[in-house]
Amino acid sequence: MKKCRSIKFLSRMIPLIIFTVFIGFAASKLISQALAAEPAKPAAKPTAKPAEAPPAKPAEPTKPAEKVSPVLDPKDPKSVLYLDTKGKLAGTGDPAKSGPASEAVKAGQGWHPAALAAQILPKDRYGLINWAKAAKDNIITPRHSLDPKEEEMPAMDMDVVIEAKSDFVSDVVYPHYIHTWWLKCEVCHPAIFLPAKGQNNMTMAGIAEGKWCGRCHGKIAFPLADCNRCHTQPKRAVKK
């Protein structure tokens, strides 16, 4: 009985085993065909080296900021002549379009316009423009003449001591150099000053009235109140 049962079991398992083997063989064949049909992948190319950056150019030296040129050229629309009393641009630089530019011009073209003094021109202890220092520092360059054909005469470097009449005031040292830098000899001699020692009986009262030095000082030059600008040489000891 047991032998018959084992024969029956084998008879049933053999077909199952054959079917399993067949299925496995068919599957392996299909997989091999699929792999054969797949195109071969190209070989990976060697990675290219990144392009080397060109050497950095040396940094150019920075140019220093240009200084504002103290030019008083009326053709320059940025000239300080066209600034108002606060130092701000008050016009276009073309009076035909915008009229008088600065408040100083509107006020009557004063000798000491606030716009100029506030910007580039040096000032004295009274807040007025120190024209002599401006010329010495080459901030301004006065013209020797309105006639371009006229030859310029060199400034005369000669000081003249003018003794003060009072024993309590220092004597005056008159510098020809700075004056002849601005003016010709004919401007003062002989109409205002006789070119001879002791021939000009000057007094402070007369100067305050506009005579002698008062023709300019107190008007277009520094005021007479600045005594130490002229009275610079101590008086000699009074002889007993």
C-alpha positions as CSV (number, residue, x, y, z in Angstrom):
1,M,0.0,0.0,0.0
2,K,2.8,2.4,0.9
3,K,4.6,1.6,-2.4
4,C,1.5,2.4,-4.4
5,R,1.0,5.8,-2.5
6,S,4.6,6.8,-3.2
7,I,4.2,6.0,-6.9
8,K,1.1,8.1,-7.1
9,F,2.9,11.1,-5.3
10,L,5.8,11.0,-7.8
11,S,3.4,10.7,-10.7
12,R,1.8,13.9,-9.5
13,M,5.1,15.8,-8.7
14,I,6.9,15.1,-12.0
15,P,4.7,17.3,-14.2
16,L,5.0,20.1,-11.6
17,I,8.8,19.9,-11.6
18,I,8.9,19.8,-15.4
19,F,6.6,22.8,-15.6
20,T,8.7,24.8,-13.1
21,V,12.0,24.0,-15.0
22,F,10.3,25.0,-18.2
23,I,9.1,28.3,-16.8
24,G,12.6,29.1,-15.4
25,F,14.3,28.3,-18.7
26,A,11.9,30.5,-20.6
27,A,12.3,33.4,-18.2
28,S,16.1,33.2,-18.4
29,K,16.0,33.2,-22.2
30,L,13.7,36.2,-22.3
31,I,16.0,38.1,-19.9
32,S,19.1,37.3,-22.0
33,Q,17.3,38.5,-25.2
34,A,16.3,41.7,-23.5
35,L,19.9,42.4,-22.4
36,A,21.2,41.7,-25.9
37,A,18.7,44.1,-27.5
38,E,19.6,47.0,-25.1
39,P,22.2,49.3,-26.8
40,A,25.5,49.5,-25.2
41,K,26.1,52.6,-23.2
42,P,29.0,54.7,-24.5
43,A,32.1,54.7,-22.4
44,A,32.2,57.7,-20.0
45,K,34.4,60.4,-21.4
46,P,37.1,61.7,-19.1
47,T,36.0,64.8,-17.4
48,A,37.6,67.9,-18.9
49,K,39.6,70.1,-16.7
50,P,38.0,73.4,-15.9
51,A,39.4,76.3,-17.9
52,E,42.0,78.2,-16.0
53,A,40.9,81.7,-15.2
54,P,43.2,84.4,-16.8
55,P,45.6,85.9,-14.2
56,A,43.9,88.8,-12.5
57,K,45.1,92.2,-13.6
58,P,46.8,94.3,-11.0
59,A,44.4,96.9,-9.6
60,E,44.9,100.3,-11.1
61,P,45.9,102.9,-8.5
62,T,43.0,105.0,-7.6
63,K,43.3,108.6,-8.8
64,P,43.1,111.2,-6.1
65,A,40.0,113.3,-6.0
66,E,40.5,116.4,-8.1
67,K,40.6,119.5,-6.1
68,V,38.1,122.2,-6.8
69,S,40.0,124.9,-8.7
70,P,39.4,128.3,-7.2
71,V,38.6,129.9,-10.5
72,L,36.6,133.0,-10.7
73,D,35.9,132.6,-14.4
74,P,32.5,134.1,-15.2
75,K,32.2,131.7,-18.2
76,D,32.3,128.7,-15.8
77,P,28.7,128.0,-14.7
78,K,30.1,126.4,-11.5
79,S,32.2,129.5,-10.6
80,V,31.8,130.8,-7.1
81,L,30.7,134.0,-8.7
82,Y,27.3,132.3,-9.2
83,L,26.9,131.2,-5.6
84,D,24.4,132.7,-3.2
85,T,25.3,134.0,0.2
86,K,25.0,130.4,1.6
87,G,27.5,129.1,-0.9
88,K,24.9,127.3,-3.1
89,L,24.5,127.6,-6.8
90,A,22.0,130.3,-7.5
91,G,21.9,130.3,-11.3
92,T,22.9,128.6,-14.5
93,G,25.9,130.8,-15.1
94,D,24.1,132.5,-18.0
95,P,22.7,135.9,-16.9
96,A,20.7,136.1,-20.2
97,K,18.6,133.1,-19.0
98,S,18.6,133.3,-15.3
99,G,19.4,136.9,-14.6
100,P,22.0,137.9,-11.9
101,A,23.0,134.7,-10.2
102,S,24.1,135.5,-6.7
103,E,22.7,137.6,-3.9
104,A,26.0,139.5,-3.9
105,V,25.5,140.7,-7.4
106,K,21.9,141.6,-6.7
107,A,23.0,143.6,-3.7
108,G,25.2,145.8,-5.8
109,Q,28.4,144.0,-6.5
110,G,29.9,144.7,-3.2
111,W,33.6,144.6,-2.6
112,H,33.3,141.8,-0.1
113,P,30.6,139.5,-1.4
114,A,29.7,136.9,1.2
115,A,29.6,134.0,-1.3
116,L,33.3,134.5,-2.2
117,A,34.5,134.9,1.4
118,A,32.5,131.8,2.5
119,Q,34.0,129.6,-0.2
120,I,37.7,129.9,-1.1
121,L,39.1,133.3,-0.2
122,P,40.9,133.8,3.1
123,K,39.4,136.2,5.6
124,D,40.9,138.6,8.1
125,R,40.0,139.0,11.8
126,Y,37.0,141.1,10.8
127,G,35.6,138.4,8.4
128,L,36.5,140.4,5.3
129,I,38.4,139.0,2.4
130,N,42.2,139.2,2.9
131,W,43.1,140.1,-0.7
132,A,46.8,140.3,0.0
133,K,46.9,136.7,1.4
134,A,44.7,135.5,-1.5
135,A,47.3,136.9,-4.0
136,K,50.3,135.6,-2.1
137,D,48.8,132.1,-1.9
138,N,48.1,132.1,-5.7
139,I,44.3,131.8,-5.1
140,I,43.8,134.7,-7.4
141,T,46.1,136.2,-10.0
142,P,45.4,139.8,-10.7
143,R,45.9,141.2,-14.2
144,H,48.5,143.9,-14.5
145,S,46.4,145.8,-17.1
146,L,43.2,145.6,-19.1
147,D,45.3,146.2,-22.2
148,P,46.8,142.8,-23.2
149,K,49.5,144.6,-25.2
150,E,50.8,146.6,-22.2
151,E,54.0,145.2,-20.6
152,E,53.9,144.3,-17.0
153,M,56.2,146.1,-14.6
154,P,57.8,144.0,-11.8
155,A,56.7,144.8,-8.3
156,M,59.1,147.1,-6.4
157,D,60.3,145.6,-3.1
158,M,60.9,148.6,-1.0
159,D,59.6,149.4,2.5
160,V,59.1,152.9,3.7
161,V,58.9,153.7,7.4
162,I,56.3,156.4,8.2
163,E,56.8,157.8,11.7
164,A,53.6,158.2,13.7
165,K,53.1,161.6,15.3
166,S,52.0,160.0,18.6
167,D,54.5,158.5,21.0
168,F,52.0,155.8,22.0
169,V,51.5,154.2,18.5
170,S,54.0,152.2,16.6
171,D,55.4,153.5,13.3
172,V,54.0,152.5,10.0
173,V,55.9,150.2,7.6
174,Y,54.6,150.8,4.1
175,P,55.4,147.9,1.8
176,H,55.7,148.9,-1.8
177,Y,55.8,145.3,-2.9
178,I,52.2,144.3,-2.3
179,H,50.9,147.6,-3.5
180,T,52.8,147.6,-6.8
181,W,51.7,144.0,-7.2
182,W,48.2,145.5,-7.7
183,L,48.7,149.0,-8.8
184,K,51.0,151.0,-11.1
185,C,53.1,153.8,-9.7
186,E,51.0,156.4,-11.5
187,V,47.9,155.4,-9.5
188,C,49.4,156.9,-6.3
189,H,52.2,159.2,-7.5
190,P,52.1,162.2,-7.5
191,A,48.3,162.8,-7.2
192,I,47.8,161.0,-3.9
193,F,51.3,160.9,-2.5
194,L,54.3,163.2,-3.3
195,P,57.2,160.9,-3.9
196,A,59.5,162.7,-1.4
197,K,60.2,162.0,2.3
198,G,58.4,164.4,4.7
199,Q,56.3,166.0,2.0
200,N,53.0,164.2,2.9
201,N,51.6,165.6,6.1
202,M,49.3,162.7,6.7
203,T,46.9,162.4,9.6
204,M,44.6,159.7,10.7
205,A,41.7,162.2,10.6
206,G,42.5,162.9,7.0
207,I,42.9,159.2,6.1
208,A,39.5,158.5,7.7
209,E,38.0,161.2,5.5
210,G,39.3,159.4,2.4
211,K,42.6,161.1,1.8
212,W,46.0,159.4,1.3
213,C,45.7,155.8,2.5
214,G,41.9,156.3,3.0
215,R,41.5,156.3,-0.8
216,C,41.4,152.5,-0.6
217,H,41.6,151.4,3.0
218,G,38.2,151.3,4.6
219,K,36.6,150.9,1.1
220,I,38.1,148.2,-1.1
221,A,41.1,147.3,1.2
222,F,41.1,146.3,4.9
223,P,39.5,148.8,7.3
224,L,41.3,151.4,9.3
225,A,40.2,149.7,12.5
226,D,42.8,147.0,12.0
227,C,45.6,149.3,13.3
228,N,48.3,146.6,13.7
229,R,48.2,145.7,10.0
230,C,50.0,149.0,9.3
231,H,51.5,150.1,12.6
232,T,54.0,147.3,12.9
233,Q,57.3,148.9,13.9
234,P,57.8,149.9,17.6
235,K,58.8,153.5,18.0
236,R,62.4,154.2,18.9
237,A,63.1,155.3,22.5
238,V,62.2,158.9,23.0
239,K,65.3,161.0,23.5
240,K,65.4,163.1,26.6
